[in-house]
Amino acid sequence: MRADSSTFEAEDGRKLFVYRWLPEESVPLRGVLHVAHGMAEHAGRYARAAEALTAAGWAVHANDHRGHGKTARWSSELGYLDGGFRRCVRDLEQLIDRERREHPGLPLVLFGHSMGSYMVQRYLIDRGATLDGAVLSATSGKPTPLAAAGRTIARVERARLGERGRSELLTTLSFGGFNRRFKPNRTAYDWLSRDEAEVDRYIADPLCGFTCTTSLWVDMLDLVADNARPEQQARVPKDLPVYVFAGTRDAASDDAEGVKQLLGAYRAAGLQRLTHRLYEGGRHEMLNETNRDEVVRDLISWLDAEVPRRG
């Protein structure tokens, strides 16, 4: 695998940090996969999965979102999405346009994990016809009544603390609630994976686990709700290959009940090439789970079977 990184200037002048992992020159290029990472993490964490994907011929690109990773200009900016989620989705559009120019004629697939999966859901609504496939990891559909109440609480906290304020209440209600499902807890992040070494690696990473701003929570919860509206889901191209995978113990999706709701909604919207895989006992980060090699093999198998070859 050949790896490098660079910065990309978005249309508003913000510089985004971008990773690129390419197959060895002896491996024929099969396609391009762009990764949209999750909340309070960064794109560099996808290097291990990229190693397997590049061995299968996929060029992997991944950017640190605004307020995340090395795109954040200073530590106080971590957790603040300058411009909000719509701007982050626009960043993805610009990056993917560049990757199409860099790899002309190859199929392009957009992969989103958790928070990134909601950006991808939005991308499918707005520009799904420009993609050759999409992958949603640890995603969810229509917000539960509890999540809907969280939207109200997030607005109250934003009014109280400001858009750059950080609410321990929101963190406790979300991540704290997820973790309580795995009592007795060894750490505050047991909900991420059954692999203790991976959880410890997340905790030790200074670019992971930070407290996000109230504006990020408001914006994300609004986006999730809007994405789940039937009239929006009806705009997703019916013939686009879409792969959804998650663990059955993903607390962020109510033990995958949110995933099942999304799958039902997409079927009702007429999606004809929808595939899913639920991994028994898996938690939120299936790419960092104890069976991660199986998860990546399944992803590559789906890419080979469902994404048309071109070029």
Secondary structure, DSSP 8 states (H G I E B T S, - for coil): -EEEEEEEE-TTS-EEEEEEEE--TTS---EEEEEE--TT--GGGGHHHHHHHHHTTEEEEEE--TTSGGGSSSGGGTT--TTHHHHHHHHHHHHHHHHHHHSTTS-EEEEEETHHHHHHHHHHHHHGGG-SEEEEES---S--HHHHHHHHHHHHHHHHH-TT-B-HHHHIIIIIHHHHTT-S-SSTTGGG-S-HHHHHHHHH-TTSS---BHHHHHHHHHHHHHHTSHHHHTTS-TT--EEEEEETT-GGGTTTHHHHHHHHHHHHTT-SSEEEEEETT--S-GGGSTTHHHHHHHHHHHHHHHS----
